[in-house]
Amino acid sequence: MNLRVVDSGTYSEPVQQALERVLIDRLGDGEIEPTLRFWYRDGPAVPLGRFQAYADEVAADYVAKHDVDVVRRITGGGAMYVEPGAVITYSLYLPRSAVSDDVEASYAELDQFAIDALRDLGLDVRHEPLNDIAHPDGKIGGAAQLRTDDAVVHHTTMSYALDIAEMLRVLRIGEEKVSDKAVASAEKRVARINDHVDASRSEVIETMIDTAGDSYATVEGELSESTLADARTLADEQFATDEWNRQL
Amino acid sequence: MTRSGSVKVPDGKLVEVTLTGDERIESARVTGDFFLEPPEARAELEAALEGKPLDVDREALVEAIEAVDAQFIGFDADHLAEATMEAIA
């Protein structure tokens, strides 16, 4: 299968999350090829899981004061703290026919090229069900998916050099009083790629593009102007609004 | 009054239920880091809980939740019923 690789374009968090909706719909309509996209962010943000309660996950006063953009995703799963250059986020937009119907198996399959790349760089990582990439020191990353009738988006964020102390100030898992201590302590265990390998962030991404080439016929590409225009409009109408982001 | 209950699925997701109502569940909100396909089915899960008396038994909750046409990923009907039972207890 051909896979267009988009490794460029810096966008705000609402535009990033709007792109997920636009690209899964365009792929489902047959308007774009299967695509692998790497994300470049313009500021610190919290992508919130679709079904999470804003007040449960985010230290609201802190994020308001420090201009952290909290944006609800179209996918389920958990909240993360992200900073430009400190995480690696990628998305795969694929036809549903190319993805296993077994959801649990599909998480492992679609993260495999990333796991292969990290292993090639010398990192001891493995898939941990349902949707984690794990290192003996902790969680390196997590994935989330949305399926429509014809398409699947699978996006994963991995910690490259995340500021864990800042993460614990932004997310409420850092609060001592969070009721479920077991959850909090488990989620606090984050492992970072840069603590274990010498490679720069862009070298990690290059390695991932190489390993993607083992499974797909990769071609370089970029997002079209009309895709970006749609995403910017949708960001304004939905992903930058309190009505969407604070609905829960 | 508002009541809530939550379940952390072993090796799975967190499911939280927040309810209002004194004799019956008047409103229900289901949140957490789970996955649900299609995502719009969250409203149907909440509707399945609403109207149930506060002394509802667990079986009846599981049955109502399983009647929702959706794929639960990272949790199942039993977990949502358990969180609901904790909220109304």
Interface residues (C-beta under 8 A of the other chain):
Chain A: G49 R50 F51 Q52 A53 D56 I74 T75 G76 G77 G78 A79 V103 E104 P129 L130 A144 Q145 L146 R147 S179 D180 A182 V183 L248
Chain B: S6 K8 D11 G12 K13 L14 E16 R29 V30 T31 G32 D33 F34 F35 L36 E37 P39 R42 Q71 I73 G74
